[in-house]
C-alpha cells in the first residue's frame, strides 16, 4: 500500500488510461490489495478518492491538513538533523502530532463495494463495461455513469493492459509488479502495438483538443495477442533496452515494505 501522509486538500486518482497509458508506479501492487475489486474500479475509471476514503482503504497512514504540512516538515527536518537519527517509529510519532481525525462521507467508495464487485470482477474490460451498462438500468447513481463514460473515452489498449497487470499483481510481490509494469511501459514508448501514449499526450497536453484518436479505437479490437506482446521480454539485439534492476533494500524501509 501507499504508506504516508495524506494532504487534507488532495484528491487521489489514477487517470493514466485517459492519456493513452495505464496506471503504473506500482499500481498493480497496491491497487490489487484493496478490498474486493476496488482497485480495478479506480484504475479503469479514473475514479477520484478523497483523503478520508484513502485512509479507510489503507492507502495512507495519516491525514494531515494542508495548513499543518509546513510545520510537520520542519519538525521532521529537525529530527533528521539530530544526532539520534530518524527511525521510522520516531518519524511516525512526529507525524501523528499533526494529524487530524476525518469522517468518511456516507456516499463513499467502500459503501459501493457490493456493486463494484458485481461489475469489476469481470474477466475482461468488455464484460466489466457491459455489467456497468446493465447496472444503470437498475441503479441510478452518478458514479456508475461516470465509470461508463470514463471507460468509453479512455485508451482501449491502456485499459486492457491495466486489467492484465492488476490481475497479475495479486500474486506478485512489489519487485515483480514493478518489473511487469516496466516491460509494458517500454512497449508503450516503443509503440509496439499502439501509439496511444503519444496521441493522448498530444490531445491533452499539447494541442489540448481533448479528442484523442485511439488506435485501436474499441476494446473489442484489442486482441489477447496484442496484449501479450506488451508483456514480452524479447527485444532485438541492437536495442538500447535493459531489464529493470532495482537496488537492494535493507533496514527498516525493507522491513516495512516486505510486510505489505
C-alpha positions as CSV (number, residue, x, y, z in Angstrom):
1,X,0.0,0.0,0.0
2,X,1.0,3.6,-0.1
3,X,2.1,4.4,3.4
4,X,2.4,8.0,4.1
5,X,0.8,11.4,4.8
6,X,-2.4,12.4,3.1
7,X,-2.6,16.1,2.4
8,X,-6.0,17.3,3.6
9,X,-6.8,19.1,0.3
10,X,-5.5,16.4,-2.1
11,X,-7.5,14.1,-4.2
12,X,-6.2,10.7,-5.3
13,X,-6.8,9.2,-8.8
14,X,-5.1,7.0,-11.4
15,X,-6.2,8.6,-14.7
16,X,-3.3,7.3,-16.8
17,X,-5.6,5.4,-19.3
18,X,-7.1,8.8,-20.2
19,X,-3.8,9.8,-21.7
20,X,-3.1,6.6,-23.5
21,X,-1.1,4.9,-20.8
22,X,-2.1,2.7,-17.8
23,X,-1.7,3.0,-14.1
24,X,1.9,2.1,-13.2
25,X,4.3,3.3,-10.4
26,X,3.5,0.1,-8.5
27,X,-0.3,0.4,-9.0
28,X,-0.6,-3.2,-9.9
29,X,0.7,-4.0,-6.4
30,X,-1.1,-1.6,-4.1
31,X,-4.4,-1.4,-6.1
32,X,-4.6,-5.2,-6.3
33,X,-4.5,-5.3,-2.5
34,X,-7.5,-3.1,-1.9
35,X,-10.8,-4.7,-0.8
36,X,-12.7,-6.7,-3.5
37,X,-12.3,-5.1,-6.9
38,X,-12.0,-1.5,-5.9
39,X,-8.5,-1.5,-7.5
40,X,-9.9,-2.3,-10.9
41,X,-12.6,0.3,-10.4
42,X,-10.0,3.0,-9.6
43,X,-7.6,2.1,-12.4
44,X,-10.2,1.6,-15.2
45,X,-12.4,4.6,-14.5
46,X,-10.1,7.3,-13.1
47,X,-12.3,7.4,-10.0
48,X,-11.3,10.1,-7.5
49,X,-10.9,9.4,-3.8
50,X,-10.7,12.0,-1.0
51,X,-8.4,11.7,2.0
52,X,-11.0,10.0,4.2
53,X,-11.5,7.3,1.6
54,X,-7.8,6.8,1.2
55,X,-7.4,6.3,5.0
56,X,-10.3,3.9,5.1
57,X,-8.8,1.8,2.3
58,X,-5.3,1.8,3.8
59,X,-3.8,3.9,1.0
60,X,-2.3,6.2,3.7
61,X,-1.5,6.2,7.4
62,X,-2.0,9.8,8.5
63,X,-4.4,12.6,7.5
64,X,-2.7,16.0,7.9
65,X,-4.5,19.2,6.9
66,X,-2.6,21.4,4.4
67,X,-2.2,24.2,6.9
68,X,0.0,21.9,9.1
69,X,2.2,20.5,6.4
70,X,4.9,23.1,6.7
71,X,5.2,22.8,10.5
72,X,5.3,19.0,10.1
73,X,8.1,19.2,7.6
74,X,10.2,21.4,9.8
75,X,9.7,19.0,12.7
76,X,10.8,16.1,10.6
77,X,13.8,18.1,9.3
78,X,14.9,18.8,12.8
79,X,14.6,15.1,13.7
80,X,16.7,14.0,10.7
81,X,19.4,16.6,11.6
82,X,19.5,15.5,15.2
83,X,22.2,13.2,16.5
84,X,19.7,10.5,17.3
85,X,18.8,10.0,13.7
86,X,15.3,9.3,12.4
87,X,13.8,5.9,12.8
88,X,10.5,5.0,11.2
89,X,8.8,4.8,14.6
90,X,10.1,8.2,15.7
91,X,9.0,9.8,12.4
92,X,5.6,8.3,12.7
93,X,5.2,9.7,16.2
94,X,6.0,13.2,15.0
95,X,3.6,13.0,12.1
96,X,0.9,11.8,14.5
97,X,1.2,15.1,16.3
98,X,-0.1,16.9,13.2
99,X,-2.7,14.5,12.0
100,X,-6.4,15.0,12.4
101,X,-9.4,12.7,12.5
102,X,-11.6,12.7,9.4
103,X,-15.0,11.4,8.9
104,X,-15.8,9.5,5.7
105,X,-18.9,10.6,3.7
106,X,-21.9,8.3,3.6
107,X,-21.6,8.1,-0.2
108,X,-18.1,6.7,-0.2
109,X,-16.3,4.1,-2.4
110,X,-16.5,1.4,0.3
111,X,-20.3,1.8,0.5
112,X,-20.4,0.8,-3.2
113,X,-18.3,-2.3,-2.7
114,X,-21.0,-4.8,-3.5
115,X,-21.9,-3.1,-6.8
116,X,-18.3,-2.6,-7.6
117,X,-17.5,-6.2,-7.1
118,X,-20.6,-7.2,-9.2
119,X,-19.2,-5.2,-12.2
120,X,-15.5,-5.1,-11.9
121,X,-14.9,-8.8,-11.1
122,X,-15.5,-9.4,-14.9
123,X,-12.8,-11.3,-16.7
124,X,-12.4,-8.7,-19.5
125,X,-12.9,-4.9,-19.9
126,X,-15.8,-5.6,-22.3
127,X,-17.5,-7.7,-19.6
128,X,-17.0,-5.1,-17.0
129,X,-18.3,-2.3,-19.2
130,X,-21.4,-4.4,-20.1
131,X,-22.1,-5.1,-16.4
132,X,-22.0,-1.3,-15.7
133,X,-24.4,-0.6,-18.6
134,X,-26.8,-3.2,-17.3
135,X,-26.5,-1.8,-13.8
136,X,-27.6,1.7,-15.0
137,X,-31.0,0.1,-15.7
138,X,-31.4,-0.9,-12.1
139,X,-29.5,1.7,-10.1
140,X,-29.4,5.4,-10.7
141,X,-26.2,6.6,-9.2
142,X,-23.8,9.2,-10.7
143,X,-20.6,7.1,-10.2
144,X,-21.9,4.3,-12.4
145,X,-22.5,6.7,-15.4
146,X,-19.1,8.3,-14.7
147,X,-17.4,4.9,-14.8
148,X,-19.1,4.1,-18.2
149,X,-18.2,7.5,-19.7
150,X,-14.6,7.2,-18.5
151,X,-14.0,3.7,-19.8
152,X,-15.5,4.6,-23.2
153,X,-13.3,7.7,-23.5
154,X,-10.0,6.1,-22.3
155,X,-7.5,4.3,-24.4
156,X,-8.7,0.7,-25.0
157,X,-5.1,-0.6,-25.0
158,X,-4.4,1.2,-21.8
159,X,-7.5,-0.3,-20.1
160,X,-6.7,-3.8,-21.2
161,X,-3.0,-3.6,-20.2
162,X,-4.0,-2.3,-16.7
163,X,-6.5,-5.1,-16.2
164,X,-3.8,-7.6,-17.1
165,X,-1.3,-6.0,-14.7
166,X,-3.6,-5.7,-11.7
167,X,-4.8,-9.3,-12.1
168,X,-1.1,-10.5,-12.3
169,X,-0.2,-8.2,-9.4
170,X,-2.4,-10.1,-7.0
171,X,0.1,-12.9,-7.0
172,X,3.3,-10.9,-7.3
173,X,5.5,-9.1,-4.8
174,X,6.3,-5.4,-5.3
175,X,9.5,-6.1,-7.2
176,X,7.7,-8.3,-9.7
177,X,5.0,-5.7,-10.1
178,X,7.5,-3.0,-10.9
179,X,9.2,-5.3,-13.4
180,X,5.9,-6.2,-15.2
181,X,4.9,-2.6,-15.4
182,X,8.4,-1.6,-16.7
183,X,8.2,-4.1,-19.5
184,X,4.7,-2.9,-20.5
185,X,5.8,0.8,-20.3
186,X,8.8,0.0,-22.6
187,X,6.4,-1.4,-25.2
188,X,4.1,1.6,-24.9
189,X,7.0,4.0,-25.5
190,X,8.2,1.9,-28.5
191,X,4.7,1.8,-30.0
192,X,4.8,-2.0,-30.2
193,X,1.0,-2.3,-30.7
194,X,-0.2,1.3,-30.4
195,X,0.9,4.9,-30.3
196,X,-1.8,5.8,-27.8
197,X,0.6,7.3,-25.3
198,X,1.8,9.9,-27.8
199,X,-1.7,10.5,-29.1
200,X,-3.1,11.0,-25.6
201,X,-0.2,13.4,-24.8
202,X,-0.8,15.4,-28.0
203,X,-4.5,15.7,-27.3
204,X,-4.4,16.6,-23.7
205,X,-1.1,18.4,-23.1
206,X,0.0,19.9,-26.4
207,X,-2.9,20.6,-28.9
208,X,-5.3,20.4,-26.0
209,X,-8.2,19.5,-28.3
210,X,-9.2,16.7,-25.8
211,X,-10.1,14.5,-28.8
212,X,-7.6,11.7,-28.9
213,X,-7.9,9.3,-31.8
214,X,-7.1,6.0,-30.1
215,X,-5.7,3.1,-32.2
216,X,-7.3,0.6,-31.9
217,X,-10.4,2.7,-31.1
218,X,-12.6,-0.1,-29.5
219,X,-12.0,-2.6,-26.7
220,X,-13.0,-5.5,-28.9
221,X,-10.3,-4.5,-31.4
222,X,-7.6,-5.1,-28.9
223,X,-6.9,-8.8,-29.0
224,X,-5.3,-11.1,-26.4
225,X,-2.3,-11.5,-28.8
226,X,-1.8,-7.7,-28.9
227,X,-1.9,-7.5,-25.1
228,X,0.6,-10.4,-24.8
229,X,3.1,-8.5,-26.9
230,X,3.2,-5.8,-24.3
231,X,4.5,-8.2,-21.7
232,X,7.1,-9.9,-24.0
233,X,10.6,-9.5,-22.7
234,X,12.3,-10.1,-26.0
235,X,13.8,-7.1,-27.8
236,X,16.2,-7.0,-30.8
237,X,19.9,-7.3,-30.1
238,X,20.6,-3.7,-31.2
239,X,18.1,-2.2,-28.9
240,X,19.3,0.0,-26.0
241,X,16.7,-1.5,-23.7
242,X,17.8,-3.1,-20.4
243,X,15.8,-5.1,-17.9
244,X,14.7,-3.3,-14.7
245,X,17.3,-3.6,-12.0
246,X,16.1,-2.5,-8.6
247,X,18.7,-1.6,-6.0
248,X,18.9,-3.9,-3.0
249,X,17.0,-2.8,0.1
250,X,17.8,-3.2,3.7
251,X,17.0,-1.9,7.1
252,X,13.6,-0.6,8.3
253,X,12.4,0.5,4.9
254,X,12.8,-3.0,3.6
255,X,11.2,-4.5,6.7
256,X,8.1,-2.2,6.2
257,X,7.6,-2.8,2.5
258,X,8.3,-6.6,2.7
259,X,5.3,-6.9,5.0
260,X,2.9,-5.3,2.6
